[in-house]
Amino acid sequence: MTKIDIFSGFLGAGKTTLIKKLLKEALDASKVVLIENEFGEIGIDGGFLKESGVEIKEMNSGCICCSLVGDFGTSLAEVLKKYQPERILIEPSGVGKLSDVMKAVQKVDTDVEVTLNSAVVVVDANKCKMYAKNFGEFFLNQIEHAGTIILSRTGDISESKLNTALEIIREHNSKATVITTPWEQLDGKQILETIENAKDLEAELMAEVAAMHDEHEHHHHDHDDEHEHHHDHEHHDHDDEHEHHHDHDDEHEHHHHDHDEHEHYHDHDEHEHHHDDEHEHHHDHGDGCTCGCHDHDHEQHHHHADEIFTSWGFETPASYTKEQLEEILEKLDDEKTYGSILRAKGMVSSGNGAWLHFDYVPGESSVREGAAEVTGKICVIGAELKEDNLKTLFAQ
């Protein structure tokens, strides 16, 4: 199996610099073949790559768009047959359409088993707005089809300019992993891992929430029979076998120690995902609870967490102090202002190459120093999130 990775990007974006970093820090260059197209000129970067032990098939017959008709496919098949490398890096001309390159790779006629492993676009953060305006057809095609977008020259750029670049990128590609951290702060292995196994913070947190939700449902059903036995004499006239969970008359309220003071399960330690009291979680939820466990429709018990909870978050190059983050996380307990928040997590810069990682669950949070990430990320998960207020809260 040969992996094929495409490294696209406008002329001068830094594709070759990135490839060199990956070859030096993350890849076994002796098992890599580079195919490059220098837009009809002699491959100016062939020297250092040959010194790295990389076999090069330089394509200098013209624009990559023209080469795709036949020469590209032929060249790729020839390289695969002759070298059978573990990996092929394709560095197309900066003025080519990434979608055309991807199609050409997928159509290559060869006996060697190949897979299109990644489609990476390198974007000069300083020129993103200008390129989008003046060369939209080609530049935005690259953005739209990328799986990973790596911003170059972000070391000295202003946060406002970097945010503008991110806005343009996200307008045309909401799913790609974006690397905004200056390359010198990242190891080539970390960049390669990001390209191949992009970490989705939202998916990670939703999985945690789903597990917590399933645990809650498991406890809820495990105690249904026992609970009904205790209260059947009070509710034998009700058609809905679950209604006894909701019909809180005075006797019922007294039996449960007036737990109405807890508007929802986020407000007390006992329910912090452990359910130490085997009955408590049936009743501590007020009318505003949106977790679904008390819905009169029995089918609600089978809803998945992602049907009940929503997520909000964003990528940011902004820097935060530990004190700022601690203040923000403390405010997340305010349900009326921000919604019922179950989980929050993030990794953000704290300036001068240092990073802070934070975690939040209701009533408990932590902020600690952590490793540099490819870009700052913040994610919040809960029910009835008030996104505008969250955006204002985290704005820097």
GITARA-V894697 format. One line per field, one symbol per residue. ss: DSSP state (2 for helix, 1 for strand, 0 for the rest). A space follows every 10 residues. Layout:
ss=???
This chain:
ss=0111111110 0000222222 2222200022 2111111000 0000022222 2000111110 0002222000 2222222222 2220001111 1000000222 2222222000 0001111111 1111000222 2222022222 2222200111 1100000022 2222222222 2200001110 0022200222 2222220000 2222222222 2222222222 2202222222 2222200000 0022200002 2222200022 2000222022 2000000002 2200000000 0000000222 2200222201 1111110010 0222222222 2000222201 1111111111 1001111111 1001111111 0000011111 1110002222 222200
